[in-house]
């Protein structure tokens, strides 16, 4: 993934959340120790109107507008057994006669040739192409000439750049997991003649005069000084204010802590989700969640890790004795779809890149694990195979074991984040959730902004939401 640093964090037995009452306010509502749900006035990010959310949008988790490249068709296979849509073929565009073609080594912008009318740009040592505007989606082609795909550069104020496809150009660097030509480790260019260079003399480098500047991998610029972030390899590393590094994980020093990440570009990094894998583990009980998938598939954006940990802690406050919640497929350490590492992607193309979470439902049977919730919860069939209460894709009865109050309250907590996009559920559960959202709003338990965000609900075959009789799918904008 682009300009992403990978940090593996762990959890020790002492890294437990006390989950005391948390004060604060949101939209005029007192949070009151988790009793009220509404966005913090300091949350930043767009409100529901800015996001363009509307009730019954039915946007699928592999929304081609947001996640997939132009021309992509929704892939219905969320079974864990299928493979994503075949990638688009890139034309053999060949080299440019003037200057270095996209994919070639460079030191300055002037080294890079224009391609199909788009100026060449030197991006930390590799020639790339200017995009026509902000990327319409990650990896989109609409803003790029042939053979290029659009990705924002996080370390350079999300500058949109067309990365050259390795199957379209000769790559002097390395081909990343997305098939794009990327710089080799340690490559850079001259900041005096290239705006997308870090460079020793770059004004983007961390320094007292640039207190949020660029640092190396696994580091953060803290008031002009590069500090190493908390992680498994650095158990005494840096965490944001209010958190301590314990056993390689940032743990709140006061109650549930703050869900908002305050680590600059490090908030976008893909990190290992810390926590135990057994629901009966004392740490799972204390944290309110457990990892209900293969460890290799339990990575997520740092800001969303913090949000989820805060939400499960708040759930323990509101519902004492609640069973830990199972976190199912997230993403791989490289930001790729789980299963890509073995050539068998478990989800549709364009999803699970660090901004998506598959999470178990809160259930009435005492174990909140990822399982089919239809009927009495006894179905154990595989996706695509019919059971007593489901057809392999959806529930076939309105009966289920979902604890609606807990489920909707948790979703409301997760909707605090200004990047909220959509949540996918089974088609038979959708109307129940909508009624519970309206009930909690009428009681002033959730704010109007959160209610509007929860109106972005995905469900049904027409929307591409099969197989969510087993888990919910929460998705955020990048």
N, C-alpha and C positions, 0 to 999 in steps of 0.2 A: 504494500500500500504506500501511497505517496507521502514522503516526509514523516513516516510514522516510526516512533521509537518503541521497541518492545521491552517491557519490564515484567518480570515474573515476580509475583508477590505471593507470600505464604501466610499461614495463620498458625499461631501457637495456641496452646490450651488457655493461656492467659489473655488472649486477644478477644475478650468477651465484651458484648455491648450491654451497658447497664440500663439503657433505655429509660432514663428518667424523664420526667415531664420536660417538654421543650416549649419555651415561650416564643412569641413572634406574632405577626399579623399578616393577613393577606386579604385584599379586597374588603377590608373592614371587618374580617372575621378573626377572632382570637383563636390561635391554634390550640391553646389550652391542653397541652400534653397529648396531642394527637386527636382531640375531639373534633376539630374543625379542619376542613380541607379547602385550601384556596391558595393561589400562587403568591409567593412572597413579593412584596413591592420591590425587592432588590434582585429579583430573579433574573432580570434581563431577558433577552429573547423576545420573540413576537408573542402577541396575545392571539386569541382564537381567530379574530378577524384577520390579523396579519397572515396567519397560516392558511386562511381560506378553508377552514374546516366547516362542514355542514352536516347536519344529521343525515343518517342513511346514505352516506357517500358510497359505502360498499366497496371502497378501493382495496384491491387485493394486495397481499403482502409482497407480491412481485410486480407492483405497479410499474408499468412501462414508462410512465411519465417521470417517476421519481427514481426508480432503481435501475431499470434496464436501459440499454442503448436504444436509439431510434430504430423503429422497425421491429423491435422484439415482440414476440407473442407471449402471453402468460403461459407459464409452465405449471400444469396442475399437479405435478408429482412432488408431494411433500411426504412421501411414504418412507423415505430412507432407503428405497430400493431402486429408484429411477436415477436418471442423469439429467442435467440441465439441458436447455436448448443448445443446439449446435451453434458455435460462435459464427459471426458473420465473417465471410472471407474478405480479406483486404486486397485491393488490386496491387499488382507489381508496378509501383510508380517509378522505380529507378532513381538514379542519382541526378542531382541538379548540376548544370554546367557551370554555375557561378557560385563559388564558395563551397563550404562544406555542407553536404546534404544532411537532412535530419538523421539522427542516429550517430553522426560522426563526433569525434573529439573536438573540443573547442576551448578557447580561453577567454574570448570576448564575443559580444553579440555580433560584431562585424565579421566574425569568422563564419557565421552561419548563413547559408543561402536561403533566399525566399523560396517558398513552394506554393504553386498555384495562387500566387498573389498574396500569400500570408508571410509576413516578415519572419526571419529566423531569429531565435532567441537561444542564448547559451545558458543552460540550466545546470548549475553546479558541474559543468564540464562536458555536457552532451548537448548537441544541437537539437532544438525542438522548434515548434511553430507557434506563432501567436494564435489565440482563439478569437473568434469574432465577437465574443461576449462571455458572460458568466455561463458556466457549464449547466445545461438544462438538466443533466443527471450525471452521476459519476460514470465516466467512460463513454459519454455521448459522442456521437459523430456529427451532429447537426452544426456544431460551432467550428468544425475542423475541416481542412482539406482532406482529400483521399489519403488513406494510410495513417491517419491520426485519430486519436481519441482524447476527449477533454477531461482533465482532472485539475482540481484546484491545488495550488501549492500552499500548504498550511503555514510554512515558515515565512512566507512572503505575502501576508495579508490576503490569503486565499486567491492569489493571482491565477486566473484560468489559463492553462497552457495545453496545447495539443501535443501529447506524447506520441512519438513515432512507433508504429507497430513493427515488431521484429520481423514479421513475415512480409513486410512491404519495403523495408529499408535495411541496409547493411548496418548492424549495430556494433560500434566500437566499445560500448559499455557492457552491460549485462541485461538479459531478458528477464523481467520480473514475472511474478505469478500471473499477472494479467496479460502477458504477452507484449508488454511495452518495453522499449529500450530505456534503461535507467543507468545513471552513473554508477561506476564501481565504487566500493567503499574507499573513502579517503579522497575521492575526486572533488575538485572545486574549480572555480574560475576566478578571473580578476575582477574584483568588485569595482575597480575604477573604470571598467569598460563594459560591465555587464550588471544589470539590475538584479539578476536572479543568481548572484554568486554570494557565498558567505564571505570567504576571503579573510585573511588575517587583518586587513586594513578596513574591512567592511564596517559601515556605520550600523550594521545589523548585529554585529558581534556584541556579546554581553560585556558591559563595561559600566562604570559609575555614571557615565553620561547617557547610557542606554540600558536602564535597569531591567528591561524585559527583552533583552537581545538574545542572540543565538548562542547556544552551548552545544556540546557534543552529545553523543548518544547516551541516554540514561541520565542526563543532567538537566537542570533547570536554572535559569537566570533569576536569582533572588536578590533584588536590589543591587544589581550590577556585578554579582559574584556567582560563578557557576557552582552549583551544589549538586551532589549526587542524590537521586531520588531513592526513597525507601523501596527495597525489593529483597527478594530472597538472597541475592548476592551482597546486599548492603543492609543488614538488619538494623542499623542505626542511622539510616538515611533520612532524607528530608520529606516531611509531610506538610500540608497546608496548616494554617493556624487552627488550633482546636483539636488537632489529631497528633498522635504519637506513633512512631514506628516501633511496632512490637512483633518480633519474629518475622520481619519482612513485610508486614502489612500495616497500613495506616489505620489506626483504631481511634475512635472518638474518645476524647478525654472527659466529655461531659454529656451523658445521656445518649440520645440518638445522633448527636452531631448535626452538621449542616449538609443537606443534600447537594448544595451547589459547589461545584469544583472551582477552586481559585488558584489553579496552577498554570494559567495561560495555555500555551500550545500543548502542554503535557496532558491537558484534559482530554485531548483527542487521541491520545496514544492507546493502542490495543494492549491490555494487560490481562494477566491471569486472574480469574475471579477467585479470591481466597475463600476457603471454607471447607468443611468436611463433606464426605460423600455418603455418610450414613445418617438417616433421619433421627436415629436414637443417640447419636453422638452428643455429649454435653455441649460442645461448641455449637452444634446445629440448633439445639434447643435455645441456647443463649442468643444466637444471632437471628433466629427466626427463619433460616433457610438452609438447604443443603444442595450440593451439586449432584443433580440427577441425570448426568450424562457422562460420557468419556471425558477425562481430564483434558485431552487434546482438543476438545470442542467446547471448552469452558473459558473462552477469552472474550473480552468485551471492551468497549471504550471506557476509559477511566471515569468519566463523568457519569456514565450510566451504571457503573459498578457502585459508585457512591450513592446514586439515587436509589438503586434497588436495596442496598443495605439499610439505608435510612427508612425506606418504605416498610421493609419487613420488621424493623425495630418498632416503628410506629404501630404496626399491626399487633405486636406483642403487648404494647401498652393499652390499646383499645380492647383487645380480646385476650385477656390473661389465660394462659394455659393452651393457647393455640398451637397446633402442631407445625413444625417447620415446613416451609414451602419448597417444593422441588424446582430447581432451575435446570431446564433441559437444554437443548442445543442453543449455543450462542454463536461463536465463530472460532476459527483456528487462530493460532498465534500470528499468522501472516495475514489475517483479515479475510481469509477465503472461506467458502461455504464448508461446513463440516462434512467430512467424507472426501473432499477434494484430495486429501493427502494419500488416499488409497485408490484414487480414480473412480470413486462412486459417490458423487455429490448427493447429499441427503435432502436438499431443498432446491427450489427453483433458482435459476440464474438471476443475479441481481439482488439477492437477499443475503442475510446473515454475514454482513461485511464488517461487523462491529457495532452496528446501529440497530440490531434486531435481537429480540429475546423470545425464545419459546419457554413458557413457564407453565407449570401445572396449575390446574384449577384449585381453589380452596374448596374442600369437600366435607361432607357430613359423616364420612366413614372413619375419621380419626387419623388418616394418613394422607397428607397433601402431596402425593407423588404424581408423576406424569402417567396417567392411565385413562382408559375410556370411561367417561362419566355417564354414559347413557344408562337408562333404566335403573337397576339397583347397583350398578357398578361392578357386576360380576363378569362382564364380557372381557375376555383376554385374547381375542382374535387379533391378528396382524392387520395393519392398514391394507385395504383392498380386499379383505376377506370378510364375508358376512358373519355377524354374531347374532345373538338372540335379540339385542336391542339396537343394533346398528347395521348398516349395509356395507360397512368397510370404509365409508367416506363421511357419513353423517349419522347422527342419531335418528332412529325411526320412531321414537316415542318422545313425548313431551316430558316424561319422567326422567329425572337425573339426580345425581348426588352432589350437585354444586351448592355450596353455602352462599346464597346470593348476597346477603348483607356483607359478609367478609370479602367476597369476590369483587363487588363493585367498589367497596371502600378502598381495597388495595389498588384497583385500577385508577381510582381518583388520585391516590397518592402518586402513582407513577405518572399521572397527567400534570403534575406540577411543572415538569420540565417544558420549557418553551419550545423545544424541538419536537414535541409530540406530533406524530403523524396519523397513526391508526392502530386499532387493536382488532385482531381477528378472533372470532369465536364460532362455535357450532351454530348452525342455522336455527336449531330448536331452542337455543339459549338466548338468542339475540333479543327477542321481545321481552323476556323476563329481565334482562339487564337494563333495557331501556326504561322499563317501569320502575326498577329500583333506583336508577339514576335520578329520575324525576322525583321519587319519594325522598331521597336524601337531600335533593336540592330544595324541595318544599319545606323541609325541616331545618333549613339553613346549616346542614351538616357539610355540604359541599358548595362551593361558590358557583356563580353563573359561568365564569370562565372555564372552570373544570367541567361543568356540565356540558358546555358547548364542545369542548375537546373530546369528551366521551361520546359525543354524537357521531364522531368519525369511527364508525363500527363496520368491520368487514365480516361478511358471512354469506353463505349460499354458494351453490354451484356456479351460477352465472358470474359471480364476482371472483371466482377462482379460489375459494376458501374451503376446499375439501380437506378432510383429515384433522379439523380442529375440534373434533369430539374427544380429543386426547390431551390437548393443551391449548392455551391461548398464545397468540403471537403479537407481541408489542413491537412497534416500529417507530423509529425517530428519524427526523431529517438529519443530514450530516451537519 
